[in-house]
């Protein structure tokens, strides 16, 4: 039986801020398991992803990884998480639905009242069967005002079947004004969502003409995206700060042929443009912190990599506290450093809860 909202909050009474992580089921194939995470510093896990189809069905995306693979003495990564949840009363586990593969299906489902209802019923069936705490919607992303209105209609339909006194409902949205403008953010946050996960990274990558810090807190030029600009946009739209979690990337973006931000580049510098944080800084590279942008980076040869490190996360966690935000989330947990002194998840948690 799902806990009531009151019971969940009581179990979290010793924690002021949320420190959440995403665990992608695909990481099972890398030998990563939920049991390897430090739940002394984590109070919410988003299990990613379940799939949504164009006819409104919702289903686990990888039966072997989710419920069959040997994992921490259990069957499947989801089975492991549910077992861990029993040992840690403070832990919330949500099923994350969507991801990049849902960009075509969510608009179809959200635009139709019958499909919205079917989706909501299917989502509830999945989380009741697994005794999860709720769902996380990752529609990447509502790209027009019509889709923005459909997004709200989808949230409203979900709330009919997942009432707020029993279940959590969260959604991931990018820290990009051109997308955020499509949505009535105040209504989404106040009427439906428990948490808005602000995807505060991927500002720059192989798809951009120039190199740049991909998760910078502050922009150096008016035409640049930044976390601060997105947070101010949310505040101006009437989104309660406590409902916002700030995203921290546990990966870096690489650029070839440059030594810093603001330059034309020769494409990505290895790793398909993305490098796991635990592999950074690269061997032989010096790690630096841009104290104006609040972003870490390293350069080796003709490859420059932009990412977060413990110093930048401390400053971002301090920013969360200053702005009255609800905490942090991390994509994705298995990419974090196993060294407690380098762990961004540990750093974020400790900074959020320090005086």
Backbone torsions as a table, in degrees:
resi	resn	phi	psi	omega
1	UNK	NA	131.0	179.7
2	UNK	-66.7	140.0	177.2
3	UNK	-68.9	150.8	174.3
4	UNK	-71.6	161.7	175.9
5	UNK	-55.6	-42.5	-178.7
6	UNK	-59.7	-43.0	-179.6
7	UNK	-67.8	-39.2	178.4
8	UNK	-62.8	-44.0	-178.5
9	UNK	-66.3	-36.0	178.3
10	UNK	-62.5	-38.7	-179.3
11	UNK	-70.9	-17.2	-179.6
12	UNK	-104.7	14.4	-171.8
13	UNK	-63.6	-22.8	-179.0
14	UNK	-87.8	-1.5	-177.5
15	UNK	-117.6	123.6	-177.5
16	UNK	-84.8	-32.8	-175.0
17	UNK	-123.4	153.4	174.8
18	UNK	-85.8	134.3	173.7
19	UNK	-126.7	95.9	-168.6
20	UNK	-109.2	153.7	177.3
21	UNK	-132.6	151.8	168.5
22	UNK	-96.5	136.0	172.4
23	UNK	-120.9	104.6	178.6
24	UNK	-75.9	133.5	-178.4
25	UNK	-61.7	-24.7	180.0
26	UNK	-64.3	-19.2	-178.4
27	UNK	-69.2	-15.4	176.3
28	UNK	-58.0	-33.3	-178.4
29	UNK	-73.6	-11.4	174.8
30	UNK	-95.9	1.8	-176.9
31	UNK	85.8	9.6	179.0
32	UNK	-88.6	142.9	-179.8
33	UNK	-138.1	157.2	176.6
34	UNK	-60.9	-28.3	-179.3
35	UNK	-67.0	-13.2	179.5
36	UNK	-83.1	-7.4	-175.5
37	UNK	-87.0	156.3	-179.3
38	UNK	-95.2	99.2	-176.0
39	UNK	-80.8	1.9	168.6
40	UNK	-73.5	-17.1	-179.1
41	UNK	-119.7	7.0	-177.0
42	UNK	-127.9	128.7	176.4
43	UNK	-120.1	3.7	174.9
44	UNK	-153.1	137.9	175.4
45	UNK	-123.5	129.9	170.9
46	UNK	-99.3	115.6	180.0
47	UNK	-90.1	116.8	-170.7
48	UNK	-119.5	141.7	-10.7
49	UNK	-123.8	153.9	161.3
50	UNK	-91.5	154.0	-177.9
51	UNK	-98.5	150.9	171.3
52	UNK	-119.9	135.5	179.9
53	UNK	-101.0	167.1	-177.9
54	UNK	-67.7	-13.8	177.7
55	UNK	-100.4	11.3	173.7
56	UNK	92.1	0.6	177.8
57	UNK	-74.3	150.0	175.4
58	UNK	-126.9	131.3	-178.7
59	UNK	-150.5	153.6	175.8
60	UNK	-61.7	138.4	-169.0
61	UNK	-85.6	-18.5	-177.4
62	UNK	-146.8	94.0	-174.2
63	UNK	-57.2	-39.6	-178.3
64	UNK	-65.5	-51.7	-178.6
65	UNK	-65.1	-37.1	-173.3
66	UNK	-76.5	-43.8	-169.6
67	UNK	-135.0	0.8	-176.8
68	UNK	-119.8	-36.1	-174.0
69	UNK	-62.9	137.6	173.3
70	UNK	-59.2	123.7	-171.8
71	UNK	-152.2	108.6	178.1
72	UNK	55.8	35.3	-179.2
73	UNK	78.7	7.7	179.8
74	UNK	-121.4	179.6	175.3
75	UNK	-101.3	111.2	177.3
76	UNK	83.3	154.5	179.4
77	UNK	-66.0	-35.9	177.4
78	UNK	-67.9	-40.2	175.8
79	UNK	-60.8	-39.4	177.3
80	UNK	-62.4	-44.8	179.9
81	UNK	-61.4	-41.0	-179.6
82	UNK	-66.6	-35.2	175.8
83	UNK	-67.8	-43.1	178.2
84	UNK	-62.5	-38.2	-179.7
85	UNK	-58.8	-33.4	178.8
86	UNK	-68.6	-28.2	-178.7
87	UNK	-86.7	-20.0	-177.9
88	UNK	-123.4	92.5	-176.5
89	UNK	-58.8	-23.3	-178.9
90	UNK	-78.9	-11.3	-170.5
91	UNK	-83.2	128.6	172.7
92	UNK	-103.3	136.1	177.7
93	UNK	-123.5	121.5	-179.5
94	UNK	-117.1	147.4	175.2
95	UNK	-90.4	118.9	179.6
96	UNK	-89.8	124.4	-174.5
97	UNK	-113.1	126.4	175.2
98	UNK	120.7	-116.3	-173.1
99	UNK	89.3	-173.1	-175.5
100	UNK	-57.0	-31.4	-178.0
101	UNK	-74.6	-4.7	-176.4
102	UNK	-101.0	5.3	-175.2
103	UNK	-60.2	-27.9	179.8
104	UNK	-91.7	-29.6	-174.3
105	UNK	-87.2	-38.4	-179.0
106	UNK	-58.0	-43.6	179.1
107	UNK	-59.6	-35.1	179.6
108	UNK	-68.2	-48.1	-177.8
109	UNK	-65.5	-44.8	-174.5
110	UNK	-68.3	-21.9	-176.6
111	UNK	-84.7	-6.0	-173.8
112	UNK	-124.9	123.5	-175.8
113	UNK	-60.5	-39.9	-179.6
114	UNK	-66.2	-42.4	-180.0
115	UNK	-70.1	-35.5	176.9
116	UNK	-60.6	-44.3	179.6
117	UNK	-65.4	-41.0	178.6
118	UNK	-62.8	-42.3	177.9
119	UNK	-59.5	-48.1	-176.8
120	UNK	-62.8	-41.4	178.1
121	UNK	-64.5	-41.7	-179.8
122	UNK	-65.9	-40.7	178.8
123	UNK	-62.8	-43.5	179.3
124	UNK	-63.4	-40.9	179.0
125	UNK	-58.4	-41.9	179.7
126	UNK	-65.4	-45.5	-175.6
127	UNK	-75.4	-29.2	175.0
128	UNK	-68.7	-39.2	179.8
129	UNK	-64.8	-28.6	-176.7
130	UNK	-104.1	-1.9	-177.7
131	UNK	56.6	46.2	176.9
132	UNK	-90.9	168.5	-174.4
133	UNK	-91.9	-8.2	-179.5
134	UNK	156.6	-165.9	-178.4
135	UNK	-130.9	158.0	178.8
136	UNK	-123.1	124.5	-178.9
137	UNK	-95.2	120.3	177.5
138	UNK	-120.1	83.1	176.5
139	UNK	-97.4	110.2	-174.7
140	UNK	-104.0	90.7	-11.4
141	UNK	-142.2	165.6	173.5
142	UNK	-62.9	110.3	-168.2
143	UNK	-100.0	-5.2	179.4
144	UNK	-136.1	162.2	175.6
145	UNK	-57.8	-36.7	177.4
146	UNK	-62.9	-43.5	177.4
147	UNK	-65.9	-34.1	176.2
148	UNK	-61.8	-41.9	176.9
149	UNK	-67.6	-38.7	177.4
150	UNK	-65.4	-35.0	176.7
151	UNK	-58.6	-45.8	178.0
152	UNK	-64.0	-40.4	178.8
153	UNK	-62.7	-37.7	177.6
154	UNK	-64.8	-44.8	178.3
155	UNK	-60.8	-41.5	179.6
156	UNK	-62.0	-42.0	179.1
157	UNK	-64.8	-39.7	178.9
158	UNK	-62.2	-42.4	-177.8
159	UNK	-64.9	-25.1	175.6
160	UNK	-62.2	-39.6	-176.2
161	UNK	-98.9	-18.0	176.8
162	UNK	-122.2	76.2	-175.8
163	UNK	-60.6	145.8	-171.1
164	UNK	-67.5	-17.5	178.9
165	UNK	-79.7	-8.2	-178.8
166	UNK	-123.5	-28.2	-172.1
167	UNK	-130.6	150.0	173.7
168	UNK	-91.1	142.3	173.9
169	UNK	-131.3	121.4	180.0
170	UNK	-129.0	165.6	177.2
171	UNK	-148.7	145.6	176.5
172	UNK	-99.7	128.3	177.3
173	UNK	-133.9	147.5	-174.6
174	UNK	-79.0	152.8	176.8
175	UNK	-82.2	54.4	-176.5
176	UNK	-130.9	117.5	-174.1
177	UNK	-59.7	-36.0	-177.3
178	UNK	-61.0	-28.6	176.0
179	UNK	-87.6	-44.8	-177.3
180	UNK	-59.8	-31.9	-179.3
181	UNK	-64.4	-19.7	-178.2
182	UNK	-77.4	-8.7	-170.5
183	UNK	-122.1	139.7	169.5
184	UNK	-75.3	90.0	-170.5
185	UNK	-66.2	-36.5	-180.0
186	UNK	-64.0	-46.3	179.2
187	UNK	-63.1	-42.7	179.3
188	UNK	-58.6	-46.1	-175.0
189	UNK	-76.9	-41.3	-174.9
190	UNK	-79.1	-42.2	-173.0
191	UNK	-88.2	-27.5	-169.1
192	UNK	-127.4	-45.7	-169.0
193	UNK	-89.4	140.9	168.2
194	UNK	-81.9	-34.2	-177.6
195	UNK	-146.9	138.3	170.1
196	UNK	-107.5	114.3	179.7
197	UNK	-87.0	108.0	-176.9
198	UNK	-83.8	109.8	-178.6
199	UNK	-75.7	90.4	-168.5
200	UNK	-99.3	49.5	179.1
201	UNK	-156.0	179.4	-175.0
202	UNK	65.5	31.2	173.3
203	UNK	-66.2	-33.1	179.0
204	UNK	-132.7	150.8	179.0
205	UNK	-176.3	-167.7	-178.9
206	UNK	-58.4	-19.5	-178.8
207	UNK	-83.6	-8.8	-178.5
208	UNK	-99.1	151.0	-176.4
209	UNK	-68.5	-30.1	-177.6
210	UNK	-124.2	160.2	174.6
211	UNK	-75.8	156.8	178.8
212	UNK	-173.9	160.7	176.8
213	UNK	-67.0	121.6	-170.5
214	UNK	-82.5	-6.3	178.9
215	UNK	-142.2	42.6	-174.3
216	UNK	-73.6	138.8	177.9
217	UNK	-72.5	-40.3	-178.7
218	UNK	-124.5	143.5	177.4
219	UNK	-87.2	147.2	177.3
220	UNK	-92.6	-17.4	178.3
221	UNK	-133.5	152.2	-177.4
222	UNK	-60.0	-27.1	-176.3
223	UNK	-88.9	3.5	-178.4
224	UNK	-92.9	145.4	171.8
225	UNK	-76.4	154.8	176.7
226	UNK	-158.2	160.6	176.5
227	UNK	-64.1	-46.0	-177.5
228	UNK	-58.6	-41.5	179.7
229	UNK	-62.4	-40.7	179.8
230	UNK	-68.7	-41.0	178.9
231	UNK	-63.7	-41.2	177.8
232	UNK	-65.9	-34.6	177.0
233	UNK	-64.5	-43.7	178.4
234	UNK	-62.6	-43.1	-180.0
235	UNK	-63.2	-42.9	-179.6
236	UNK	-65.8	-28.4	179.6
237	UNK	-80.7	-7.5	177.7
238	UNK	94.6	19.0	177.8
239	UNK	-80.8	123.2	177.3
240	UNK	-60.9	129.3	-176.9
241	UNK	-56.8	-37.0	-177.4
242	UNK	-64.0	-16.1	179.4
243	UNK	-92.0	2.8	-176.6
244	UNK	-106.1	125.8	169.5
245	UNK	-105.8	133.2	-178.1
246	UNK	-91.7	125.7	-176.7
247	UNK	-79.1	134.9	176.2
248	UNK	-116.4	124.3	178.7
249	UNK	-80.5	132.2	172.3
250	UNK	-99.4	42.6	176.3
251	UNK	-155.4	158.3	176.6
252	UNK	-112.8	158.3	174.6
253	UNK	-106.8	131.2	-175.6
254	UNK	-109.0	146.9	178.7
255	UNK	-132.9	136.4	179.5
256	UNK	-96.8	143.7	174.3
257	UNK	81.5	13.6	177.7
258	UNK	-135.8	162.6	178.0
259	UNK	-120.3	9.0	-179.2
260	UNK	-178.6	-171.7	-177.8
261	UNK	-78.9	158.6	172.1
262	UNK	86.1	18.6	-176.5
263	UNK	-123.6	148.4	169.0
264	UNK	-64.9	143.0	-174.3
265	UNK	-129.3	173.3	-179.4
266	UNK	-101.7	33.3	-179.4
267	UNK	93.2	-167.2	-176.8
268	UNK	-75.5	153.6	-176.3
269	UNK	-104.1	51.3	178.3
270	UNK	100.3	160.5	178.8
271	UNK	65.4	22.7	-176.4
272	UNK	65.0	19.6	-178.8
273	UNK	93.0	-10.8	-179.8
274	UNK	-125.9	134.2	178.1
275	UNK	-125.7	134.7	179.9
276	UNK	-64.8	143.0	-177.1
277	UNK	-57.8	-37.2	-176.8
278	UNK	-66.5	-11.1	175.9
279	UNK	-94.1	1.0	-175.2
280	UNK	-111.5	149.8	-3.3
281	UNK	-69.0	156.8	-179.5
282	UNK	-63.4	153.2	-177.6
283	UNK	-57.2	128.7	179.3
284	UNK	81.8	-0.3	-178.1
285	UNK	-97.9	144.8	177.4
286	UNK	-93.1	128.6	179.7
287	UNK	-87.5	133.4	178.8
288	UNK	-130.8	161.5	177.0
289	UNK	-121.3	123.7	172.7
290	UNK	-80.3	105.5	-173.3
291	UNK	-76.4	-12.5	175.7
292	UNK	-86.0	-48.5	-179.6
293	UNK	-79.3	-22.6	-169.8
294	UNK	59.9	74.0	-179.3
295	UNK	-158.0	138.9	178.2
296	UNK	-96.2	160.7	176.0
297	UNK	-162.8	167.3	172.4
298	UNK	-146.3	152.7	179.9
299	UNK	-128.9	135.7	178.3
300	UNK	-143.9	118.3	-175.2
301	UNK	63.9	-126.0	179.4
302	UNK	-107.3	23.2	179.8
303	UNK	-115.3	128.6	178.2
304	UNK	-115.2	132.7	-177.8
305	UNK	-121.9	131.0	178.9
306	UNK	-110.1	135.9	-175.6
307	UNK	-165.6	-174.0	172.5
308	UNK	-106.0	148.7	173.7
309	UNK	-132.0	179.5	-177.3
310	UNK	-56.6	-36.4	179.7
311	UNK	-64.4	-46.4	-178.5
312	UNK	-68.5	-35.1	179.2
313	UNK	-68.9	-36.9	175.0
314	UNK	-58.5	-43.8	-179.3
315	UNK	-69.3	-36.8	177.9
316	UNK	-69.2	-39.2	176.8
317	UNK	-64.4	-39.3	175.4
318	UNK	-62.8	-38.1	176.4
319	UNK	-62.6	-42.8	177.4
320	UNK	-55.6	-45.8	-178.6
321	UNK	-66.8	-41.2	-179.5
322	UNK	-63.3	-40.0	-176.5
323	UNK	-88.9	-1.1	179.8
324	UNK	71.3	30.7	178.8
325	UNK	-79.6	167.5	-174.4
326	UNK	-82.8	-14.5	179.3
327	UNK	143.4	-151.2	-173.6
328	UNK	-130.0	155.6	165.4
329	UNK	-134.4	161.7	-172.6
330	UNK	-133.5	133.1	172.4
331	UNK	-118.6	120.9	-15.4
332	UNK	-120.1	156.3	-168.7
333	UNK	-53.2	-42.2	-177.1
334	UNK	-63.9	-13.7	-178.0
335	UNK	-87.9	-2.2	-178.8
336	UNK	-73.3	160.0	177.0
337	UNK	-73.5	142.3	175.7
338	UNK	-79.3	-12.9	177.6
339	UNK	-78.4	116.6	-177.7
340	UNK	-54.9	-31.1	-179.5
341	UNK	-74.2	-22.1	178.9
342	UNK	-102.5	-14.2	-176.0
343	UNK	-62.1	123.7	178.5
344	UNK	-75.9	-32.6	177.9
345	UNK	-64.2	-44.9	178.0
346	UNK	-65.8	-43.7	-180.0
347	UNK	-60.4	-46.2	-179.7
348	UNK	-61.5	-46.4	-179.2
349	UNK	-61.3	-47.8	-177.3
350	UNK	-64.3	-38.8	-179.3
351	UNK	-70.0	-41.4	179.2
352	UNK	-59.4	-36.0	-173.3
353	UNK	-105.3	16.0	173.8
354	UNK	-91.9	155.9	-178.1
355	UNK	-82.3	NA	NA
